[in-house]
Amino acid sequence: MLTPKNHTLTKEQQEILDNQIDSDKSAYIKAEKLYSDLKKKYKLK
């Protein structure tokens, strides 16, 4: 049986993680929109 391990992040690692969590959501596109746009662009069904 696996037991959970506690990991301590360095200050730098924690800052990187926090920045990723708080990143600008406008930089991301929903997968469904990306898929439909690609289908239209390449005239796929």
Secondary structure, 3 states (H helix, E strand, C coil): CCCCCCCCCCHHHHHHHHHHHCCCHHHCCCHHHHHHHHHHHCCCC
